[in-house]
Amino acid sequence: MLDVAQVQAQYEMKKRKEMLEQHNLKIWQGTDGKWRTYLPEPEGKRRLVKRSTREAIETAVIEFYEIGRRERTVTFQKAYFKWRNFQDQMVGDNTVAKYNSDYRRYFENTEFVKQDIKTINIERIKIFLCTTIKKKRLCKEACKTLFGYMNRTFNSAVINKIIDKNPMEGLFPKDFYQYCHDKKKTAEQHCISDTDMEKLYARFYKDYETNPAYIPTYAVEFASLTGMRVGEISALTWDCVGEDYILIKQSEKYNRRTKTYYIDATKNEKERIFPLTEESRNLLARVKKIELQNGFICEWVFANENGRISAPVISSCAKNKCRQMKINTKGIHAYRKTLNSKMRCAGVSTTVAAALLGHSEAVNIKYYSFDMSSLEDKREIIENVNRKMPLAN
């Protein structure tokens, strides 16, 4: 029978011998019985150490070289932050903050990042990716993000001559999609149904009666009419409101690094024109009247006694209206998806819908278009198709 303890002891002895062979300086016993040797220092210097026994001096030598080896070892973590030292200079503060939070989410305190990057092979990479995806129930987008961080770290290590070749060559994010958690939501989860919208509007009008000077409610209703981003609503100024349109050219942004809000360009950095309807024009007229009566009027469309109303306040108001009506909590983004889906179901092209909402057609199709038609709508469509069928003899 194999004696595990004996095998382990033999392995440790062999490892100890190999470490001592690196030490080419003499080990000797002095007249005082102490054992001595020199350990190399920077710039060609040497440091004398002494111990009571030969075993103790050999242990000191081994520890010295082991510490040196660990310091020279480039772990995945060291290589990652070497890449970050370069990458952080190429991106904005919010992206850097995202990198930091993602590092904590994917890598922090894992055994993988402690490994010598030279020893990491494709099998270790596959195991780490598969395990992390399953454990954290990552969706495909998050899987791609994690894969990207690892791939760029290895590429940086190649560029900096730490390793000769990227071990992830030949691997693709799609190789791991089978382990991903599919977070499919129904149209009802993404959008606001007609029934819930009626309840919300009833709440809006009740607020206007009981607390007409509470401006965030008007901003939420405005979101339902325009599908604007919450930051765009918060940053809208009166000089961008025309007779029959509004100019959407800026948005409130949040710097996650400095924790400050500021006004900048829209998300896609493009201005766009959005038509005013009778409903939205009437809403803006009511807002201006209330703000004039209460002394809130300023350059910002949605303002109170403290000035411009920030995006988080508007978002919080939207969710609070849902809670008050005891319906599923939805934010401003749900109004945006609802308006787009209504347009698409009404036959509006992707090109037009995307232009109105200020994003690409691909984004519109993938993230904003949901079937909002009722059973009656579908029945009418099928009936129209059936009427054109040849009659049976």
Order of alpha helices (4+ residues) and beta strands (2+ residues): alpha-beta-beta-beta-alpha-alpha-alpha-alpha-alpha-alpha-alpha-alpha-alpha-beta-beta-beta-beta-alpha-beta-beta-alpha-alpha-alpha-alpha
